[in-house]
Amino acid sequence: MAISRHHVAAMETSTAEEVWVSSAMDFLLLHTVGRKSGEVRKAALPFWRDHDGCRVVIASLVGSPRHPAWYLNLADASANPNVLVRLRDSEYRSVPEVVDGAEYTRIWDAVTTDRDFYRVYQERCERRIPIIRLPEIQRQQG
């Protein structure tokens, strides 16, 4: 995905709003470790805040039948006991939480009210699109 690679590269070198906000969505840069390669992987992802103010991301891959690689990497706790989340003006460590149950429904309803295209993505695939909460565990010094 060339667009994604360019977005990641821009996020690594700029704090400009046009890089970190797109289509009225705030983005973060998620760093994971490849579960097979052991190499650092980076993904530019839009995020929302749940009712507690915690950042959440959606592993939609535009309704693909398979999960995005970044999700498979962070779901492997042995490769990623925690992840680095870079924001426009700071970064922090997080222990990702895959949301389930009533909390999933609550966040899904809020996100899809804001961005209905996620409902379309869900209709395209048989897998349940994961929601991941990224709580701040440790703020990084910058």
N, C-alpha and C positions, 0 to 999 in steps of 0.2 A: 504494500500500500504506500505508494510514493507520497500521496498527500499527507498521510499520517507521519511519515518520516520527516517531511518538511516541517510539519507542525511541531514535532518534538524538537527538531533542531532550532526552530525559532524560539521555542519556549526556553531552551537552554541558554540562549544568548540575549534575550530581551525581557523587559518587564512591561512592555507597551500593552496598553489595554486591548488593542486590535489583535494581539497575539493570544492573550489570555481569556478574552471574551469573544464568543462567536455565536451568531444567531440568538443573542440575548441569553446565552448560557455561559456560566463561568467554567473554566477548565482547570484541571490539575494535571501534574505530570507524575505518573505512578512508576516507580522503579521496582521491578521484581527480579528474582534470580531464576534463570531458565531451569526448569526441573530436570531436563535432560542434559543441557549444555553446561550448566553452571555459570553461564555468562549473564551479566546485567542486561535486562531488557527494560525498555521504557515505552509507556503508552500515554498519549494525550487523551484525557477523558473528561467529558462534561460531568459536573457533580451537582447534587442538590443537598439540602440539609433536611434531616428528619426532624421530628417534633422536639427532640432534645438539642437540636443544633449541630448534630454530628454529620459530617460529610458522607454521602452515599453515592455510589456509582452503579451503573446498570450494565450487565454483561450481555448486551443484545446482539452484537455483531450483525446489525441490520436484519435480524430475523434469520440468520444462517442456521442450518440444522445442527451445527457444531458450536461449542463454546469458544470464545476468543482465547488465544494463547495466554494473554495476560491473566485471565481468570484461572485457567488450568494451572499456571505457575503459582499464583498466590493461594490457590486451594491446596497446594502441596505444602503442608506446614513444615515438612522436613527441609525443603528447599527455601522456604520463606516463613520462618517463625515470626518475622516482622518485615514490614516493607517501608520504603522511604516514599513520602508524599511531598512533592514540591508544589508550592503555591506561587503565585505571582511575587509575593514579598517575603516568603519564609518557607521553611520546610519542617517536617516532623516525621517521627517514626510512628508506625501504627501496627497493631495486630489486627488484621482484617477479620471481620465477622460476616459470614454468609447469613443473611436474614431469612427467617422462616416463620411459619405459623401466622398468627393474627398480625404480627408486626410487618410481615411481608405484604399482606393485603393492605394495611394502612399506608405503607410507603408507596406501594405500586399505585394505589388509587390517587395519591397526592402527585406523584411524578407524571402519571398519564393524564391527569387533569391539566397539568401544565404543558405537557408534551404528548399529545395524543398519538403521535407517530409510533410510540413504543407499543401501543395496542396493536397497530398494524404489524409491527415486527413480530409480536407474539403470535398473531394469526398465521404468519408465514412458516412457523416451525412448530414441531411437536414437543421440543424440550421446554421446560419452564425456564424463562429468562431469569438468571440470578440477580439478586440485589446484594451489594456488599457495602457494609458500613465500615468506614475508615476512621475510628476514633484516634484522637491525639494521645499517644502514650508518652512520647518524649519530644519536646521541641528541640530542634537542632540549632546550634549556634551558627550564625552566618557571617 
